[in-house]
């Protein structure tokens, strides 16, 4: 039954039947697909429609009529308000099933690709405390939950936490985040307490007033810790007082650094990172490789599962000792270095110049001498002259951003005609689009999903293509 509330109906007894993109669930109403925030397949709910289009609608759960037998209790106290970990109510084994189905749907139903049977998804060994990096934001306008809105005792609106989805200026104050191992929570809470006790103003992104902007905490499987505090203005006395407090309170911190960001946006890639105490980097270990991670370095945020992912890449590459490998979108060269000892040479290409600098340093740290790294826009760098200079690739490894590869890059790859292509993607939809271009000369021989981010809808996927 549907009852009108304004122009949009309240649907009574609506059944959630599946999961969808962006962490949403779905059901059917009047032959229309309805996307729902927070539902679990099997839930029976009263659903308030919030948006209605020609072919689909969106809705919010107004009342839980009968919860799904599948439902499990969320482990995070911020579940449902924080924008992350939206699948906590779904058992992990079912999450894996849905992610594998998502990969198949994107490749077959959307991409119309002819694929072999998909190898069962590789689940993460850790489903909590698996992230090695978190970034928090300071704000004087914390997000108030419904239970807090009418509470006159709440006078402190300062927050240190995560952005509310869709609200750039509202921050949810985080008491405990279950994504990163301690002392991450302890460090964040201590910094907030010090700031409040010493009247450090939290930065307002709307008015551009305030002092404390962001906090980055990185950890590694080696036990090392990096803390980066981002200040909005130069104030050496207050800056040093906070940093010295952090250093004294947490002597286990390996790298304590800071950034001065006087811009109107939060990006810091173009700003200097200054060392206050310790080293300007930490190390991550993977097999017998060590990776140096600086304040702006990119590294897969699930270290243990990154090892699993790279093993799949190496397996799919099927390397021989005389192979020339191109690692496109190499980042800091982690995949390139991971496979370098199994082939003749690895050529890495990456847009971000600082990442290439890290890749070169990491090659030196690991005494790997058969790699070369180039910085530049992939569609401009990868051309016939580049291939003539560096040798025709036997294997090409692709690990592009979510947007996938440029069509010009696909055409250059087709012209180079490597024996094998290994395509790693965090977005199976754009991967399907790109692979469709490559199937002009290649067939898909292996598909392996890997779960890097438990309790989210995100999934990594690896495809092996072999020249026809």
N, C-alpha and C positions, 0 to 999 in steps of 0.2 A: 504494500500500500504506500502511496506517496501523498504527503500533505504539503501544501504550498506555504512557504515562509517568504513573504515578499514575492519576488519573481522566480525564486529557486526552491525546488521541493525538498522536503525531508522524506527520505525513503526508509520505511520501516521494514525490518527483517531482511536487510540486504546481506548477501553472502559474499565473502571474500573467497575467490577461487584460485588466485595465482599471484605471482610477483611480477613487477615491471621494472623499468629503468629508474635510476635516481633513488633507489631504496623504497619505492612505492609498491603498493599491492594493487590488485585490480579485481573487478567483478563486472557483471553484465546487468544492464537495466534498459528495458525497452529496446533490445538489440543494439544497445550502445555500450561501448567499453567505458567504465568509470575507473579512474585512477584515484587511489586513496592513500593518504598519509597514515602510517602506523598500523596497518592491518596485517594479519597473519592468515594464510590460507586456511579456511575452515571457520573463521570468525563469522558470527551472525551479529550484525550491528544495525542500529538506526543511523542512517548516513545523511548528513546535510550536504547537499550539492552546493558547491561554491563557484563553479564555473561550468558553463555549458556551451559546447561547440557543435558543429554539424555532425561530426563523427565520434566525438568522445566528450566526456565530462570529467570533472574533478570534484572530490568531496572530502569532508572531514567526519570522523566518527563522533557522533553526538552522544551515543550511548552504546555500551557493550551489552548486547542481549544474551549471547552465549559465546564464551571464548572458545577458540579452537582447541581441540585435544592436543594439538602440536605445541601450543604455546609453552614457553619456559620463562621463568622470572628473569628480568634484566639484571645484570650484575652491577650496573653503574647507577649511582643516585641521580645523575643528571639526564638519564635516558628520557627521550621524548621532548626535551627542551633543547639540549645541545644538538647540533646538526649532524654529529658523527655517529657511527656505530648503530645505524638505524635497524639492523637486523638482529639485535640482541634477543628479541622475543622468539626467534626461530632457532631450533637446535642446530648446532654447527654442521652435523652431517647433512641436514636438509639444505642449509646454505650452500654447501658444496654441490648438491644436486642442482639447485637453481642456477648456480653460476655456470655449471657445465651446460645446462640447457640454454642459457643465455648465449654462450659461445656457438652452440649448434644453430640456434635461431638466426643469429647474425650472419653466419657463414652460408647457411643453406636457404633459409626462407627469405632473407633480405639480400644477401650477396649472390644467391643462385649459383653457388659453387658446388662442384662435384668433389666431395671430401671422403677420405677413408673413415672407418670407425674411429671416433675420438677416444684417445687414451684417457682412462679415468683421471679426473682432476687431482692434483697433488695438494693436499691440505697443509696448512701451516702447522709446524710443530708447536708453536705458541699461539694461543688464541687471545691472550691478554698480555699486557706488558711487552708487546712485540716491536714497538716503534723505537727507533734510535734517535729520533728528532721530533721535537714539538716546538711550536711557536705560539706564544701567548701575547695578548694585547691588553694594555692598560686603558681604562676609560673611567671618567667621572660619572657616567650615566649607565649604570648596570641595568641589565634586563631584569624586570620584576616579573616573577611568575604570578599566576592568578591568586595563589594563596597569600602572596605578599602585598598585593596592590592596596588592600584596605587595612594594612597593619601600620598603625601610627608610630610604633616603636622602631620601624625601619627608617633611619635617618642617614646612614652611611650608604651612599650610592656608588662608591668606588668599586671597580671590578678589575680583576686580572684573570683573564680566561680566553674564551673563544667567541668569535663572531656568531651572532644569531643568524641562521640562514636568511638571506635576502635583506639583511639590515646591516649596512656597512658601519653604522654608528652605534650599534647596541652590542654590548659584550655580556655574555653569561659568566658570572663569577664562578670559578671552578674550585670546589672544595677538594675533590680528588679526581684525577684522571687515571683510568685503568689501562691506558695505552702504553705508558712508559714506566720502566722499572725505577724504584727509588735509587737515589734520593731526589728524583725529579719533583715530586709533590712537596717534599720538605723544603727544597730550595725555593720553589715558587711561593709557598706560603710564608716563608721567613722574609723574603724580599718584600712581599706585600705588607707584612706587619711592620717592618722597619720603615717603609715609606709612609704608612699611616701615622706611626708614632712620631715621625720627624717632619710631618707636614710637607711631603713631596707631592706636588700636584700631578694627578694623572692626566694624560693628554686627551684633549677633546678633538676628535677628527673633524668635527663641524666648524668649531670656532678657531681651531689651530692654536689653542692655548693649553699650557701644561708642560710638564717636564719629562715624565716617564712615558715612553711610547710602546716598546715591545721587549719581549724576553725570549731568547732562544736557548733551549737546553738540548744538548746532544750527548748521547752515551754510546759506548761501543762494547762488543763482546769481550774486549780485552780489559774491561773494567775502568776505562778512562772516561772522563766527564769534561764537557765543554759548556761554558755558560757565556752568552753574549747579551749584554744589556744595551738597548737602544734608547738614547736620550734625545730629546727634541731640541735642546739648546746647549751651549757650552757654559758649564758652571763647574769649574774644577773642584771647588770645595765640596759641593754636594755630591758630585760624581765620585770623588775619591772616598768620601765617607761611606757611601753605599757599597762601593766595590771592596773596600777594606773590610766592611762588615761581612760581606759574602765570603771573602777569603778566610777570615778568622773563624766564621761559623762552620764553613765546609772546607777544611784543609785538604780533603780528598779530591777537590776539583783540580784537574790537570791543566786546563786552559781557561783563564778568565779574561774576557775581552769586552770591548765596548765600541759602539758606533754613535756618531753624532749625526742625526738626521734632521736637518732644518727644512726639508722639502714639505710639500703639501700632500705627499703620498707616502705609503709605508715601504715602498721598494728600497732595498739597500744594496743591490748588486753593483751599483755605480759609486758606492761610498767606501771609504777606507775603514777597515776593521783594525782597531788599536789594541795592543796587548797591554794588560794591566799586571797580570801575574801568571807565571808558569810558561808553557809553550804556546805558540800560536797555532797549534794543531793537535789533534789526537790521532791515534792509529786504529784501524779496523783490521782484523785478521780473517783470512779466508784460505783454507788449505795452507799452503806454505807461502802465501802472498800477504804482504802488508800494504795497506793503503793509507796514505796520509790524507787527513780530512781537515781542511781549514775552515775559517768562519763562513765562507761563501761556497764551499765545495758541495757538489751534488753527490749523494750516495743513496742507493736504495734504502728506504726507511725501515724495511724489515730485513735485518742483516742475515739472520739464519735462513730465511726463505729465499733471499737473494742467492745464496749458495746453491740451493735447490734449483732455482731458475737457471743459473749459469751452467750447472751440470747438464740440464736439458739442452741448452744451446750448444754446448760442446758435443754432446751425443748426436744431435741433429746435423752438426757441421760435418761429421764423418771425416775428420782431417787426416791428411797424409803429410809426411815430413817435408815434401817439396811443394806444398800448397801455398799460394799467395792468397791472403784473406783481407777483404775490405770490411772494416767495422764502421758502418755508417751511423751517424748520430752517437758517437762513441762516448760522449760525456767526459768523465774523468778517466776513461780508458779501462774501466773495470773488466768488461767482457774481453777487450783486446788483450789485456795482460793475462786473463784467465786461460785464453786459448793459445797464447804466443809460443809456449814450449812444445806445442804439438804440430807446428807447421813451420814453413820456411820464413815467412814474413807476414806482419800484420800492418795494414795501413788504416789509421783511424782518422775520421773526419767529424768535426763538431763545430757548430755555429759559435758557441761561447768561448772566447779566447782564453779566459781564466781557467776554464775546464781543461783545455788543452795543455796549459801550463802545469796543472795538477797531474795530467796523464804522463807528461814527460818526466816529472819528478818521481812519480810512482814507478815508472819503468826503471829509473836509475836506482831507486831504493831496493828493488827486487832483482837488480843485475840482469835485466832483460834488455838485450841489445838488438833484437830483430823487429822493433816497432818503429814506425814513423807516424807523427801526428800532424794534422793540418787543421787550421781554423778558418771558417768561412761559411757562407750560405751554401747549403748542399747543392742546390740547383745550379749555382755558379761554379763551385769548385769541381764537382764531379762531371767531367766532360771527356771528350776523346783525347785531348792533349794530356789531361791528368792521368788517364789510363795508360797512354803511351809512355809517360814518364815513370810511372810506378809499377807497370806490369799488369797484364790482364789477370783479373781475379779468378781463382778457381772456386772460391766460396765468398759470398757476400752475406754479411750479418746486418740486419736492419733492426734498430730499436728506436723508432722515432717518437716524438711527442704525440699526445692524444690526437692531434689533427692529422697524423699520418704523413705520407710522403707527397711531394709535388709530382704532378704528372710527368714533368721533364726528367725527374730523377728516375721514375719507372722506365721511361724510354731509354735512358742511358744504360740502365741495368740490363734491359733487353738487348741492347746493342753489344754490351760487354759479354753476354752469354756465359756467365759462370756456370760451373757444373751443378752447384747447389746454392739455394738461397735459404737463409734461416731468418724468418720475420718474427720479431718479438713485439708484442703490442699490449698496451694497457687499455685499448679501446677496440674491441672486436668489430665494431661497426665500420670504422675507418680502415681497419685491417682488411675486412672483406672487400671493401671498395678497391683498395690498392692491389690486393692479390688477384682480383678479377682482371686487372690490366696485365699482370704478369703471366696469367694462364694462357696468354697468346703463344708462349714458348715453353711453359712449365706446367707440370702437374703437381697437385698437392699430394704428398705421400705420408705425412705425419701431422697430427694435431695434438698438442698437449697443453691443456689449461693448467695454470698454477695459481693458487690463492695466496696473494701477498697481503691482503687486508681483511682478516676475519671480521665478521659482524657488519661489513659494508657490502654494497652491491658490486664493488669493483672486482675485476678479475683480469689477470695477465694471461696472455695466450701466445703459444709458440707454434709456428707452422714451418714445416720443411717443404720446400719446393725443389723438384729435380727437373733438369732440362729434358725436354721430350726428344 
